[in-house]
């Protein structure tokens, strides 16, 4: 019994990769969270602490699986400091913002930009482009989880302020801008035969057009433009390109 060792923290982090292995309608990710935190509780207070901790951590919990690592690190730190009720409250406060932030960053920016990069590589004849995407996204996944877990444990309750200082929303906006540029390259390149036959000028024009379209759509969304209409416009554009080719 005593302070947590690196070995204990490594076991907690390893178990956090199974956060979504067991879901329930009542607790969502609560079983996975309770499972992840068990090695720390066992080290800090023995079997009785594990039993008591399960009662606390089997309460409702649902957030983005990658940013959940920040909450887990913070909770482990607070448990180590003998503040179980504070750990319980932190979970309730952070799971909503982390869920929204993680969805926006990973599903709305990181994954699309890596997918478009893989598509661009495939259009250039790179046969291992799918593996490139899996490798890069896997690195973003595991690297992000480890970073957020370490910061959560290091900062404790200060992780709330730390997440704000990281400016993840700014990173998300920049990645979405890169998505617009890559989309322009992919669409224009696939329509014109890529730079080998037409040079880089059409690609540059397409990238600029895509960036302008992204800015225009953002402006339109704020004024009531429905996102589903974007799907219809994209389908019509794709059909036009195919007919033109």
Secondary structure, DSSP 8 states (H G I E B T S, - for coil): --S--HHHHHHHHHHHTTTTSS-BTTTBTHHHHHHHHHHHHHHHHHHHHHHHHHHHHTS-B---TTTHHHHHHHHHHHHHTT-HHHHHHHHHHHHHHHHHHHIIIIIIIIHHHHHHHHHHHHHTT-TTHHHHHHHHHHHHHHHHHHHHHHHHHHHGGGHHHHHHHTTHHHHHHHHHHHHHHHHHHHHHHHHHT-HHHH-SHHHHHHHHHHHHHHHHHHHHHHTT--HHHHHHHHHHHHHHHHHH-
